[in-house]
Amino acid sequence: MLGQGTAVTLFLPRTHESPSETPPVEAVEPGGGAILLVEDNPEVAEITVTMLEQAGYRVSQAPNADSALDLLETASFDLC
């Protein structure tokens, strides 16, 4: 509906570790890997897929969460 939006609240667990003790996040090499893009706006999805493919990624696209879950059951992705 026009003028409506989505509110997202994240609840993160507390930790007493300092940032230097936190293990680094593994990154996917630039231009490599498979990405699952979930986007319900066709224009935004098209632009995003084009940009990611130009950067060398293999992109699978899902227009909604149900489609994304179906893809996750049949393929593996480096980034979702």
C-alpha positions in Angstrom: 0.0 0.0 0.0 1.4 3.4 -0.9 2.8 5.3 2.0 3.2 2.2 4.1 6.5 0.6 5.1 8.2 -2.1 7.1 9.6 -1.8 10.6 12.4 -4.1 11.5 13.7 -4.7 15.0 16.9 -6.7 15.7 17.6 -8.2 19.1 21.3 -9.0 19.4 22.8 -11.0 22.3 25.0 -9.2 24.7 28.7 -10.1 25.0 31.5 -9.2 27.3 34.2 -10.0 24.7 36.1 -7.1 23.3 35.9 -6.6 19.5 39.5 -7.8 19.1 38.5 -11.2 20.5 35.7 -11.7 18.0 36.6 -14.0 15.2 36.7 -12.3 11.7 33.8 -12.9 9.4 34.8 -14.9 6.3 34.3 -13.0 3.1 33.6 -14.2 -0.4 36.3 -13.2 -2.8 35.2 -10.4 -5.1 33.8 -11.6 -8.3 33.4 -15.2 -7.1 30.5 -17.1 -5.6 26.8 -17.6 -5.9 24.4 -15.1 -4.5 20.7 -15.5 -3.8 18.9 -12.1 -4.3 15.4 -11.8 -2.8 13.7 -8.7 -4.1 10.0 -8.0 -4.8 10.5 -4.9 -6.9 11.3 -6.1 -10.5 13.1 -2.9 -11.5 15.4 -3.0 -8.4 16.0 -6.7 -8.9 17.0 -6.3 -12.6 19.5 -3.5 -11.8 20.9 -5.4 -8.8 21.3 -8.7 -10.8 23.0 -6.8 -13.6 25.5 -5.1 -11.2 26.3 -8.3 -9.4 26.8 -10.3 -12.6 29.0 -7.6 -14.0 31.1 -8.0 -10.8 31.5 -11.7 -11.7 28.9 -13.3 -9.3 26.4 -16.0 -10.2 23.0 -14.7 -9.2 19.8 -16.5 -8.6 16.7 -14.3 -8.1 13.6 -14.9 -6.0 10.7 -12.4 -5.9 9.6 -13.4 -2.4 10.5 -15.4 0.7 8.6 -18.6 -0.4 10.5 -18.7 -3.7 13.8 -18.0 -1.8 13.2 -20.9 0.5 12.5 -23.2 -2.5 15.8 -22.2 -4.0 17.6 -22.7 -0.8 16.4 -26.4 -0.7 17.8 -27.1 -4.2 21.0 -25.0 -4.4 23.8 -23.7 -2.2 24.8 -20.0 -2.1 27.7 -18.1 -0.7 25.6 -15.0 0.1 21.9 -14.7 0.6 
